[in-house]
Amino acid sequence: MKPADDHIPLVRPAQDPQPQASAPAAGSRRSAPRLFALDGLRLVAALCVLSFHWTASTDSRETYGGKVPDQFMPGISSVSSYGWLGVQLFFIISGFVICMSCWGRRPGDFFVSRVIRIYPGYWAAVLLTTSVLVFVPHLGRAGAREGLDIKTVLANLTMFQGQLGMRKIDGVYWTLVAELQFYLLFAIVVTMGLTYRRVVAFCGIWAAASLFAPETNIPLLKTFAMPQEAPYFIAGVAMFLMYRFGPNLLLWGIVGFTWVVALSRIHQVKVIYDQAAGRPLSWAVIALVITLCYVVIIAVALGFFDRIQWKWLTVAGALTYPLYLIHQEAGWTLIHWLRTLGLGTGAALGLSLVAALFTAWLIHRLVERPVSGLMKRHLNRSLATMRTASDQPAGK
């Protein structure tokens, strides 16, 4: 799930900082208000994933006394079984917002913005989930506590637990690895200097790599090409170019191509979620939801939501990342506890959602904001020292 920047000015700049290498003047756009719609869509994506884990996933059976959700709330489960597609929406938004937030920034600024945005809230979520699993083990999933030791916790705090040979404390962390890989790839273009031409080239090269990677025997290429996730990130980047410079046939072609690739690879991920939901999912419904994800972000790019100026949506966007990080294992534990108190399933789910949103707000206000500010000051100071030292002649 994407930890997009909550405080960047999401506006159409009146002028490209590098016009000589960008789109023609006819494609540029005038400034527009902050894209509050993206904040709201991010929260919608997180709530969709939450609904899947709480009311459709077979992994929640211990939460409901050994029953899978489809057995006692089939009506809700039949819809929420597709909630995992919120991740695909989030990846498209990530491509859009990361490209936007990087435009006109130096590589060091990009590095700092990502570190201070993803780590403070993540650290809080890891420690919270670990505390829940350790101190109330009789209410959580038995499998979630296996091998939970200090080495596992420390590895998870790096966000590279998989690369360090450790398991994830919470299953939702897998999307963060995809995000980090996207950041690493996009950092190449940021280092070269963002221009319209280079970003389009990046989209084309990555799309080609994601197509051919599955047929190769090169593990590193498969890892970074991300065949399953790449279409969504690339589409988001191209949609941002539409937003900034206006749509044209080239950008429509990139978006359309990634959409076709995404639909053609549904069967690969469908197998996984058929098992996770405990029911066969419809290819047509998945394709429809993915198409709607594309359509809604295209609508944002074309300015259809510019009139939405609801300030509370910035709060919704701020809650998204911590809510996503804490909702699964800790959420299941809370629902289980409330049900042991005699609450019905509906009441337990409602109270758990309120508690999760409030906890996400606390993480944002008490951890993310102060820690991010502190880290930003010190990292910027470190970069300034590095730049000063790098400008000095060798030997001095």
N, C-alpha and C positions, 0 to 999 in steps of 0.2 A: 504494500500500500504506500502511496506516495506521500512523503512529508513535504508538500509544496510550501513555498515561502508565503507566510501569512501577511507580511508587511510590505511587499513590493508594490509599487504604484502600477497597477494593471491598466495601463492606458495606451492608446495608440499615439506614439510620438509623432509630432508634426513633421519631423525630418529625420532621415536615416543618418546616424553618425558616420557611416561610410558609404555615401551615395555613389561613389564612383564604381563600386563593385556590387551594388545592390540592384533592386528592381528599378525599372524606369520610373520617372517621375509620375507618369500617368497612373501607376499602380499604387502610389502612396496614399495614405489616408490622414484625415485630420484627427486631432486628439479627441478622445472619448472618455466617459467616466470610468471609474474603477469597475472591473468586472465582478460585481457582487455575485452574479449567477454562478461563477465557478466555485465560490465558497460554499454556496448551497448545494451544488452538485457533488462536491467532495463529501459533504456530510451524508447525502443520499447514498453515495457509493458505500460509505462505511456502514450505514444502517442496513443496507442490503446484505453485506457480508455477515454482519451480526445476526440478522434474521436467519440466514442459512445455518450458522453454527448453533444458534439457540433453538430453532424450531424445525430443522430438517436433517442435520448431520447425524449419522449413526454413531459417531464418536461421543455423542451426548447421552448415550443410554444410561450411564451410571448416574447422571443427573436426575433421571426420571425413573429410578428404581428398576433398571434393567430393560426398560421399554424404549424403543426408538420412537422419535416423534411421529412418524407416519402411522403408528399403531393407535394413537389416541388423539391426534389432531391432524387427520389426513387432509382436511380442507386447507388449513394454513400451510402444511408441509408441501402440498402439491404446488403452491406458488413460491414459497421460500426456498424450495429446492434449487431454484435458479438464482438465488441471491448471491452466490459466489461470483457471478458476472459483474458485480460491483468492482472487482479488482480490474477487469478489463477497462471499465470506464475510468478508473483511477489512473491506469497507465496512459490512456489518451490525454487526460488532463495533465499528467506529469510531463509528457512531451511538449505540450503547449506552454505550460508555465515555466518549465526550466529554460526553454529557449528564450522566452520573454525576459526572465529575470537575469539572464546572462548577457543580453544584448548591451554592448557598450561597456562591459566590465572587463577588468583584467583577470587573468587566470587565478591570481592569488585571491581576488575578491570572490570568484566563483567557489574556490576551495573553502574559504571562511564561511560563506553563506550556507553551504551544504553542511559543514561540520556543526555549526551552531544550531542549525535547524533540525537535524536528525538525531543528534546524540543526547542532549539533555532529557527530552521526553522519553527517549528509548531507555536510557539508564533507569529513570524512575519506574518505567513499566516493568523492566526486568526484575528490579528489586521488589516491586509490589507483588508480581506474580510469584516470585520465589518465596516471599514471606507467606503468602496465602497457602501455597503447596506444602510448606514446611510446618506451619503452625496450626493448620486445620486439615491434616492429611486424611482424616476419616470422611471428609466431605468432598474431596476432589477425586479426580480420576486416578486409579491406582497406577496406570501406566505413566502418568505425568510425573510421578515422584521417583520413578526408577532411575538410578544413576545421578540423582540430583545432589551434587556435592560442590565444594568450593571451586574446584577446577572447572566444572561445567558452568557455574555462574560467572566466573572471571572470563571464560572464553566467550560467553554470550554477551558480556558487556562490550566486547570489541566489535560485535556484529559480524564477525567472521568465524563463528563457531563451527560451521561446516568445514571450512578450509583448515581449521585447527583439529579436526577429527572429533568434535564434540557434538552432542545432539542439541536441538533447539529446545529451550525451556517452554516456549509456546509455539504452536504450529504456524501461527500467522506471520512469524518472522521471515518466512521464505520470500515474501514479496520484497522485503527490504534488500535482500541480496540482488534481486533483479534491478531494483532502483539503483543500487551502488554500481552495478555493471553498466547501466545506462549513463550514470554520471561519469564513469571512467572513459567511456567511449566519447561522450560529448565533450569532455575536457580536451580531447585532441583538437577539436574544432575551435574551442575557446582559446587554446594556446596559440593556434595559428591566427586567430582574429576572426570574429564572427562577421560574415558577409552573406548576403543572399545566395551568391553562387556557391560558396563553400558549404553552407547548410544544405542546399539542394544536393550537392555532390555527396555529402555525408549520408543523406537519406537514401540516395541511389546505391551507394556502395554497401551500406548496411543491409538494405533490402536484398541485394544480390547475395551477400554473404549468408544471410539467414535462409535463403533458398537452397544454396549449395552445401551448407554446412552439414545437414543431416546425412548426406551421401558420402561424406569424407570420413576418414579415420583419424582425424586430428581433434583430440579432446578439447584443446585450448580454443580452437575455432568454434566448436560447438558451444562451448561455455559462453563466449563473448558474443557470438552471433545471436544467441537467444531466439531460435526459430519460432518458439511459441509466443513469446512476448513482443518481439521486435515490431510486428505490424502495428501494434497499438501505439508504441512510443513514436514510431516514424510518422504515423498519421497525425499524432498530436503536434509534432514539430511542423509538419506541412500546413496544418490548420492555423498555427500561429503565423506562418508566413502569409497565409491568406488574410489574417486579421491585420497584420502590419502593412502589407503592400497591396492587398486586394487579390481576389481570386483570378486565376488564369488557367489555361488548359494544362500546363505543366503540373501545377499544384493539384488540380483536380485529378490528373492522371496518377500522381503519387498516392493520393488518398484512396482513389478507386482501386488501385492495384493492391494496396495493403488490406483493403476490405475483402477483396477476393481471396487473398492469401489467408486472412483470418478465418473466413468461412470454410475454406478448404481444409483447415486444420482443426476444425471442431471435433471431428471424430477422435482425435488423439487425446484431447482433454475430457471429452464426454465419457470415455471409459472410466476415468478416474472418479468423476463426480457421479456417475451411475452408482458406483460402489459406495461412495461417501454418503449419498442420499438414500441408499437402500431401495432405489426404484429406477427403472429406465427413464431417462430424460429424453425429451423430444428434440431432435436435431433442428426442426423448424422453429421451435420456440427459442432455442439458443441463438440461432441465426437472426431471428427477429430482434432479440434483446441487443445483440452486438450491433446490428444495424441502427437501432435506436440510439445506442451510445455514440456512434459516429454522427448521426443526424443532429443530436442535441449539441455536440461540441462544434459542429459546422455552423449551427445556428448562432452560437456564441461568437464564432470567428467572423460571421457576416454581419454582426451587430444587432441581431434580432432581440437580444436581451439587454441592450444598453440602457433601456429605460428602467430596468430594475435597480433601484437605489435604496434597498432596505438595509440599513446600517447593521441590524442584528445578524445579518448573514456573515459578517466578519467574525462574529463570535462563533457561529456555526462552523466556519472554516477552521477556526483555532482549535475547536474541540475534536476535530476529525482524527488527527494523528494519534493523540493519546487514547481516544476511545477505541480506535482500531487495535492498538497495541494491547490493551488490557481486557478486551471483551471476551476472549475465548476461555482460557483456563480459569481465570479469576471469576468470570461471569458464570460459568458452569457451577463453580463452587458456591457462589452466592445463591443461585437459583435452587440448588440442592438444599442449602441450609434453610432457605425460606419455606421450602416444601416440607421439611422436617418439622417446622413450627406449626404446620397445619394449614398453610395457605394453599389455595388452589393454584393450578398451573398458570392461569391468566394473571392472577394477582402477583404471583412470584415473578413472572416475566416483566410485568409493568413496573414493579418496585425495583427490580434489578436494572432495568433500563434507566430509570431515574438515578439510581445510585451510580451507574456507570458514567452517565453524562456529568453528574456532579463531580465524580472523581477525576474525570478528564479535565473539567474546568479547574480543579485544584492543581492538577499537574501543570496545566498551562500557566496559571497565575503564580504559583509558588515555586515552580521548578524551571519551566521553559523560559519564561521571560527574564527572571533575574540571572539564571545561569548562562543563558545565551548572551545577554549583555556583557557579562563578565568575560566570557570566552572571546567574544568579538573584540573587546578592547585589547586583550593580551595577544590574541592571534594577529591582529593588525599591527601591534607593536613589534611582534616577531618578524612579520613580513617586511616592515619598514627597516628593521635592522639588517635583514638579509639583502634588501635592495640597495641599501647604502653601502654595505660591504662589497656587494657584487659590482658596484660602480667604481670602486677603487682600483687603481692599476695593480697588476700582480707584483708581489714582492714588497708592498707597503702595508 
